[in-house]
Amino acid sequence: MNRRVFFAATTAGALGANDRLRGAVIGSGGRGRLLTAEFKEIGVEMAAVCDVYEPNLAAGLKAASTGARPYDNYQRLLEDKSIDLVVVATPDHWHAQMTADAVEAGKDVYLEKPMAHTIAEGFRIVEAVRRTQRVVQVGTQRRSYDIFREAKQIMDSGAVGEVRLVNSWWLNQTPAALTAQPPAGKLDWEQWLGPAPRRPLDPVRFSQWYWFWDYSGGMMVGQAAHVIDTIHWLMNSTYPVAVTCAGKLSMTGAEVPETTSMAIEYPGYLAVFTVGYKAMRYATTIDQLKQFHGSKARFDVGRESYALYPEDPKTLELKPTVEKRLPGSFPPATRAHIRNFLECVRSRQDPNATVEMGQSTNIVLCMALEALRSGRRLRYNSQRRAMEG
């Protein structure tokens, strides 16, 4: 038994119920700092912060625990044997390398969604996590949120009936053009690029990386990571059969369209997810919806609500027989997801959002990106673990 596997096997015994965990964050931008504050609030000592951009590093240290150590290279942070867990909240193109390196170093990981940037990277994470026996929670927090867990029970009860179609969307607004100021402090651009293609420093790519193919997949990936994962969960699905995708780019300076629609074929049903970020602005209570069209009922699941509409054979009118709406209840979902992760760090059980679940969604996202760029319907070959078409 090598050192890392031995560490994994003995962690449960080494950490008692009252032992304080020591954590670190890699990538202390806005999301990284939010997660740092949440982990610290729950009781984790956030003892280290890593970022290649000096202003983010300084802000991350303010959010972390007193005396937290600064790092500008994540590999040096991983050498600290006193760190039990790390939060990876970097741009998407770094997720796979950092997570694999972290579990190899004996750390458990809270990994922001999407899990990876390519299908191969996702399988690399799965294999590394299972070989090292580390705990990795993918940041799809709906899996730990009461409303969605109740929605799962309703779906499993059979009340919706046989579902052949799932419609879903996420609507909001983006600026007319991407803009950015030059970096306000020291930035290690080469390290930020990491596995991405070499380019001269570009302030727009640095601050608006979400909208460039090399680093992410825009809102279609960022939002679909949550929506597709929820559909998989409620429909008990894993890999897709095929994916198509169309888009419309209106935002000046971006590469990834802000308006897209993907159609995902699964054994037995079709799911459609549309991102419309050139729409009017919406409140977070009504900006997204998943509609499960069943043979017995339609089941609507929003960010903070669900409603079951059975068929009325006499009037065919829609009246919910089961409904819950809790505006403002979603923010604590992240903390519930973190609590589940920390419980599993101590128990060594699988968390609510495993790497296998994250990879099923990641495959759909990567296929949608390629389908959008190529204009082709792509099939998934599970034997080859690759898209074809």
N, C-alpha and C positions, 0 to 999 in steps of 0.2 A: 504494500500500500504506500503510494508516494505521499509526500508531505501535504500536498493540497487536498487529496482525497481524505487523508487522515484528519486534516483540519475540518473538513466538511462533516465527517462522521462524528466528530467530537464536539462540535460547536454547541449542540443542544445541551450537553452536560457542562460545558464551560461557562455558558451564560445562564445564570440563575434568574428567577422571576424578577428580582429586584436589582440586577446588574444593569448599570446604565450603558446604553449603546453609544458608540462614538461613530459619527458619520461625517461625510464630506460631500461637497457638491462640485461637479465638473461642469462648467458652463453657468456663470452667475449673471445671465441676463435677466429679463423680467420674470420668466417662468422659473428659472433656477432660484431666484431670490424668494419668490412666493413659496416654493417647495421647501427652501431652507427654513423660512419662518414657520411653516407648518410642522416640519420635523422637530424643530426646536420647541415649539409650543407643546407638542405631545410628550417631550421629555428626552429626546435624543440630543446628545452633546454634538453640535455641528462644529467639529474641531479643525476643519480644513476647507479651504476654498481654492479652486483652480479656474483661471481664465487667462486667455492670451491677450485680452484687451484690458489695459490698466484701469480705466474708469469702472468697468464691470467688476474687476477684481476688488477694487476699493469698496464699491457698493455691496458686494457679496460679503465682505468681511464685516461690514456694519450689520448685515442681517444675521450673521452667524453668531456662535457663542463667543463669549469673552475669551480672548487669547487664541482664537483660531489662527492657524498657520496659513500664509499665502503661498500659492504655487502658480508658476506660469507654464508648467509642463506636467501633464496628468500622470505620466509614467513615474515621475519622482514622488508624486502624492501616493501612488499605489504601493510604493516601497515602504510606506509607514505601516508597520505591523499592528499598531494600536488602533487603526481605523477598521471598524467592523463592516461598514456598508457605505456605498457611494450612490449619489443621485447623478444620473447622466441627463443633462438638460441642454445639450449642445444642438447645433444644426443637425439635420437628419443624416447627412453624409458621414458623420463621425460616430453614429450610434453603434455600429457593429464592432468596429475596432476597439473602441473604449470599453464596451461591455465585455467582449472576449478577453481583453487584457485584465479587466477588473476581476472576473471570476477566476482567471488563471492565478491571480495574486491572492486568492482566498477571500475576496470581498463579495458580499451580497449586494444586489443592485436594484434600485428603483429607476426604471428606464422610461423616459418620456416617449410618448407615441409620436409618429409611427415607429414601429420597432426597428426598421432598417430602411435602406434606400434601394436595395435590389433583392431579388429572390434568393440569390446565392448567399448574400450577407445574412439574411434571416436564418437560413439553415445553419450557417456558421455559428450564430448565436445559440440556436437550439442545441447543437451538438456540444458546444463548449459548456453550456449550463448543465446539461445532463451528465457529461463526463466528469465535471468537477463537483457535482452535487451541490451547487450553490442555489440560493433562492433569488429569483429575479421576478419582479412585478412590473408588467407593462402598464404604463400610465393611462389605461382606459378605465377611468374611475366610475363609470356607470355600473360596472360589475359589482361595486361595493355600495351602491346607492339604493336606499330603501325602495323608492318608487320603481326602479327598474327591476329590483329583485322580486317585488310583488307582481310586476308585469310578467316576469318569467313564470311565476306560479300560475297566472291566469292562462298563459299560452299552453303550459304543460297540462292544464286541467282538461283540455279538449273543447273549451267553450267557443273557440274561434272556428273550429272545424278544420277542414283541409284547405291549406293556403297554397294558391298557385301564383299569386302576384303580391309583391311588396313594393309600394311606392314610398319614396322618402325624399326629403329636400332640406336644404339649409339656405336661408335667404338673408342677405344683408347688403352692405354697400362698401366699396373701396374707393380710394381717391382716383381722380382722372389720370394721374401720372405718378410714377415712382420718383421720389426725390430723396436726397440725403445730403447731410453736411459732411465735410471731411472728419475723420476720426478725431476725437477731442483729447486723445492721449496716446501713449505708446501702444502699438498693435503689432503683434508678431503675425504678419499676413501669411507667411509661408506655413507656419504651424496651423493657422486657421484653415487654410486650404486643405491640408492633410492629404487624404486620398483623392481629392478632386483634381481636375486638370489645372496645370500652372497658368496663372494669369497675372498681369500687373494689378496692383492694388486698385480696387474699384469701390469707392464709398457706397454706391448704390447696392452692389452685390453684397457688401459686408453687412449693411444695416437692413436690407430688404431681401435677404437670401431666400426667403420663402418662395419667391416668384421666379426662381431660376432652376433649370433642369439639373444642373450639376449638384445642387445641394438639397433640393426638396421637390415637391409637386404642387405647391400652392395650396389654396383653400380646398381644392378637390381631394387632396391627400390629407391635409390637416384635419378637415372636418369628416371626411369619409372614414378616417381611422376610428372615430367614435361610432359613426352610424353603421358602417358595415360590420364592425365588431358586435354591435347590439343585435343586428339582424342574424348574424351567425349564432349568437347565444340563444336568442329566442326561438330560432328555427332549427337548432341543433345541427348546424351546418359546419363544414370545414372548407375543403378546396372547391373552387368553382369549376364548372365545365368549360365555360368560355366567357370572354369579356369583350365588349365593344364600347367605344367612347367618342363623343363629339364635343367640340368646344368653340367658344367665341372669345377672342382676345380684343378687349377695348382699352385696356389700361396701358398708357404709353410707358415704354421702358421695361415692361415685363416680358418674360418669355412664356410663362405658364398662363393659360387663359383663366380669367376670373369667373367665367360662365361655362359650366361643363355639365354633361349628363352621361353617366355610365350605366350600361345594362349588363347585369351579371347573371349568367345562366347557371343554375344549380340543378342537380338531379331533382326533378319534380316541381320546380318553380322558377320564376324570374323575379329578380330584384332590380329596381331602378333607383339610382340616387342622383339628384340634381343639385348642383351648387349654383346659386344665382347671386353673385356679389356685385351686380350692377342694378340691383333692385333698390327700393326705398329702404330706409332704416327700420329695423324691427326691434321691439323689446325682446329680451332674452327669453321671456316666457312663451313667445309665439314664433320664434325665428326658425324653428326646425320641427319636423314631424316625421314619424315612421308609421305608415298605414299598412296593416296586415289584412288583406282582403280574403277572408275565409268563407267557406261554404255555409257556415252558420252565423257568422258575425264579422263585422269590421272592427279591428282593434287598433286604436290610435294611441301612439306613445310619443309624447313630447318631452322636452327637457325636464319639465317639472309637473308632468301630468300623464294620466292615461284614461281612456274611456272605451268601454265595450258597447258596440251598437249591434245587437242581434237583429236578424231579419224579422220584420213584422209581416206575416203572410197576408194579413188583411189590408193594411194601409201602405206597406212598404216605406213607412216613414222611419226616420232615424231618431231613436230615443235611447240614451245610454242606460243600461241596467246596472253597470258598475262604473264608477267614475271617481277620480281623485285629482285635485288640482291644488298644488302647494306653491304658489309664487314666492320666489326668493329662497327656496329650500335647496337649490343645487350646490351652492358653494361648499357646504360641509361634506359633499361627496368625496372631494379630494382627501380630506382628513380621514374619512372612513377607509379609503383605499390605502392610505399610509398606515393606518392602524392594522389593517389586515396584513400588510407586508411585514410590519414589525412583529406581529404575532407569529408569523411563519418563520421569520428569522430565528425566533426562540424555539419554536416547535419543530422546525425543519420540514414542515408540510408544504405542499404546493399552495401558492397564493391564488386569489380570485382570478387574476389575469396572467395565466402562464405564458411562457414563450411560445408554446405550440399554438395557443389561441392567437397570440400576436402575429405569428407567422402566417396563419390562415388568412388573416386580414391583410397582411403585408403582400401576400401573393396577389390578391385582388387589386390592391393599389398599384403595384408595379405593372400588372397587366393593363390596367386602365391607362396609365401613363404611356406605355408603349403603343397601345391601341389608338390613343389620341394622336400621338406623333406620327404613326405610320398609316392611319386611316384603315386599319385592318381589323377583322374579327379574329381574336387570338384564342386558341384553345390551350388548356393546361394539361400537360402530360405528367401525371404523378409519378410514373416510373422513372422518367428522366429528371423530374423535379425542375421542369422548365416550360416556358410558354412556346407555342408553335402556331404558325398560321401565316 
